Amino acid sequence: MTPPITPSRRRPVAALGLAAAAVAASLVLAACGGGSSSSGGSGSSGGSGGTLTIGTTDKVTVLDPAGSYDNGSFAVMNQVFPFLMNTPYGSPDVKPDIATSASFTTPTTYTVKLKPNLKWANGNDLTSSDVKFTFDRQLKIADPNGPSSLLGNLKSVAAPDPTTVVFTLKAPNDQTFPQVLSSPAGPIVDEQSFSADKLTPDADIVKANAFAGQYTITSYNFNNLVQYKAYSGYQGLLGPAATGTVNVKYYSDASNLKLDVASNAIDVAFRSLSATDIASLRSDSKVKVVDGPGGEIRYLVFNFDTMPYGAKTDDADAGKALAVRQAMADLIDRDAIAQGVYKGTYTPLYSFVPKGLTGANEALKSLYGNGQGGPDADKAKQTLTDAGVTTPVELKLQYNTDHYGPSSGDEYGQIKNQLESSGLFKVDLQSTEYVQYSKDRVKDVYPVYQLGWFPDYSDADNYLTPFFSKDNFLANHYDNPAIQKLITEQVSTKDKAKRTALIEQIQTDEAKDLSTLPMLQGAQVAVVASSVSGADKTLDASFKFRYGALSKAS
């Protein structure tokens, strides 16, 4: 049997803040002397000039593409690293980026031709050797916090000449592979600047000026302030950056982010303002609230080893563990959370693939609760009783506020109340800072916990393979060979109607297992000063926020 294709997913991140005076001082220093941390090289600046300041609460974990799989880190990578395939502004469909062509030359061979005379910002040649090095090291390092599992179908990479790359795949006709090349596994790195077998520190990457995207990094203060300069040697799909200098300021408190964008102390706020703050800013004439299509989902993860009645607990019982998951699905009132906490900026999600993508269904809606999306405590009680579960079930539930936004506290407060008001659960609700959270969750510390998902590419498979393959990104010990077989089959099915039917079947079957519990689907929202344009251009179905699209009227 063909081995299952086993991608992974990026983990959202947050930010460490400074006192307002200290941040203001660091912005001035970075703007005046940011180039000192870069080694220079050919073409370190470009674009149309001007300066923008962007604020975010999304933290970076590491800059090395082999060691991070989160939204905050990928936001940086999208600005500074080249890709073989990328999505043009306004489209979810990938096209060659630093390549002239890319196509299947046999069912298991994908061939990419690079543009000639490509250069890294440090002056090194960018060739097919760098591309082979990039993907070989991803698979060799296989960092648990990295995206190497997205390359589960990659058998080998060859570089027969300086501008040709040949990918040999395990399974034929992989309909997602071109999109994988635009994903967190896809940033190309400089083989003369990165280690082949271990992660390269952030400081070494910045010092080496190992960049070839729309921007280079000229000043880097981890999770406080990053300064970008447009790279004139960029030859990719997106064209020259519209703004010459971009400063990105990291916030630990979303309320401070809101205050700064409202007072025009910063030009752009992107991730993560509270729903209340967004609603307030919509009526503020000094700013514009820009909405884009959303692929973000929020969900609960069950650790099959450590959840109540999990495989490594003292009272392990797979049937009782399933009943606990099903009872929780019966009790959750998504609409109350979407409206009461998120003011409609999120909507209820009743399946694993979000609404709007081909193959999405609502498998959970009829199966759990009252059959119409609402809760049903009597049904939950019967489920637990039939399985012989003693109530109330003691449940340790973990969530995070510094990456998923300040409203997560209210969201999980509601979830706790919804579970406990039934009398069927007693919830120990806990919160941890995201940098530690991302380490703990893959070490079986949390029996049940919150995660969000920002898609790597705009295909339903990106909501299936990373979650439900064996050795999945969740590291939650879920293993269903039948579903893995279906996942492998849908990836290689060229007939669109047949592939859609397989995607629907996977969701329907997975709804019975409930290794995760989908909760909410969100939109992309940016708040910009009235003088800023271009946010609508990059808030597209690629789900990538590209700074190069933004400009500010003088």
PyMOL commands that set and color helices and strands:
alter all, ss='L'
color gray80, all
select helices_A, chain A and resi 20-37+71-80+128-141+148-151+177-180+202-208+254-262+275-281+318-331+334-340+363-367+377-387+408-420+434-443+460-463+465-468+481-491+496-513+535-538+547-549
alter helices_A, ss='H'
color red, helices_A
select strands_A, chain A and resi 51-56+85-86+95-96+99-106+109-114+154-161+164-169+215-221+225-230+245-250+268-270+287-302+346-348+393-399+425-431+448-453+516-529+532-533+551-552
alter strands_A, ss='S'
color yellow, strands_A
deselect
rebuild
show_as cartoon
